[in-house]
């Protein structure tokens, strides 16, 4: 079951597999869905996941024929959320669905991001934007507010920045008209991603055993076992602070001849380890393609690599890149190249010729100028392509998202190593976009944290949600995998719950964080709000029942008030609002919380988001609003152990859970979590906050 209101825009246009391949895929799905075995109550979640995935070894042909219809289901589910689906759909309904934002005004226009235009929009009323499902990097179109449903857009762009009261979009050019009137933004399905996934499956169905990955493919489909160097690779680390589990993992990764899995539980320095592997591989002379499912994960690697003066290039739309990595972007590096300078000179010459063309009256003169323009245009395109080729050819490390790896700029480029970060969050088909370009691969991730977010419940049920990371961990286990075991984020009381519940108690806290407290922060005083590491605020019996909004998303106003009250207590004790985060699984609750935050100036820098939005992030203090409170004791997707693992482990020094213990304890996993907080933390009733 998915977390409400958060989307993973992986889209696809299916090809038609043969009936024979379809039957093979169908039989494989039966194996996947029927392979679960019951687990003892105390069995680790990892073992439960592996038990669920028994039978996931499949042939290349079976994989292609299985995934094609499942990704088609996902495509349809994503498109069904778009504005134009359904004859009865209208603009007002689309706003309620969160796929359009009406009644906007353009309040600022800036030029930046390598010549592209940034337009900032606010509500005509100047208040908080209505509830929506727009996210950073979404593709959107700008239209007149009163334009018909199928009308042509003024422009198409990419969401660059989101705030409670504004949304900033990057366009290639400023629209020529309409900016002084009332406007609306519509969210689009990303057709490019669908196309790229389709192309990858087609490529796989035609046979990939002749390409760069010819030796890798049989290993990843279990037809041939993995191999490692006969002698363990020794290395001198660039980062002298690596712990022993990181050093062991790096040595094993360098020794692998085809595939390696880096298992990084929360806070264990997975990205640090990935960066060290890249540096060691560059030192060995490898050309590397480093990818991840999200732009932010790719940019985090870029940031860590830049100080080491590695020859790298970040491929991707400038609007999707963090500002601090723009100098590493392909566009920026191309502009500095000799061929690009020549192309600029050609464009200046073309501009001058266009001026002459406007003034020329003689037909023969005009024809001559147009002939020259065509020749110059052809030369300009050639120079630009050469400039791109020069940058990519000279780079040791190319970094992009998984779907970005299919850009034409990387055509005919092969890599010695493909590294995929967030490997446990990516659809397997998306991984293959990058994998087909290399002869070795390393996947880093944690299959006990967030899985891929999938729109189609049916596709997920039939196996789309099983990742390559999971499948390979199940297929080969410790033979190709190392787990990092020292974490550098959490107080050990926060960590111990996650470690015991999900990682067989193998994680230990580094001495630098094992006992750090909220009141150890600068200018923070010791108080009842800052002394607790674990805090359970129980709303049972406090008349704080859940409600549903128009989109059937769940919210709980009472819990939201309590969460805000605790945040204010922390701030009163000196904690900065930017060091506090509130996490909730429901989109409707996020909106309720943000409205409350808007009423308090001192809370404006406090981050509020879904669990998905906090993946890879951390805060000194985390408040979790679990929302569910009902007489039927229904918990919905709160029972997703992986997401609760992510929510709790975002906290460094304090984790506060606000919930109705009577409702959430109906689930065995959540009951154990509540009991852990009661035993090792402090317990308060929500009524203690209502009059604060």
Secondary structure by P-SEA (a helix, b strand, c coil): cccccccccbbbbbccccaaaaaaaaaaaaaaaacbbbbcccccaaaaaaaaaccccccaaaaaaaaaaaaaaaaaaaaaacccccccccaaaaaaaccccccccccccccccccbbbbbbcccccccccccccccccccccccccccccccccbbbbbccccccbbbbbbcccccccccccbbbbbbccaaaaaaaaaaaaaaaaccccccaaaaaaaaaccbbbbccccccccccccccccaaaaaaaaaaaacccbbbbbbccccaaaaaaaaaaaaaaaaccbbbbbcccaaaaaaaaaaacccccbbbbbccccccccccccccaaaaaaacaaaaaaaaaaaaaaaaaaaaaacccaaaaaaaaaaaaaaaaaaaaaaaaaaaaaaaaccbbbbccccccccccccccccbbbbcccccccaaaaaacccccccccccccccccccccccaaaaaacccccaaaaaaaaccccccccccccccccaaaaaaaaaaccccccccccccccccccccccccccccccccbbbbbcccccbbbbbccccbbbbaaaaaaaaaaaaaaaaaccccccbbbbbccaaaaaaaaaaaaaccccccbbbbcccccccccccbbbbbccccccccccccccaaaaaaaaaaccccbbbbbcccccccccaaaaaaaaaaaacbbbbcccccccc
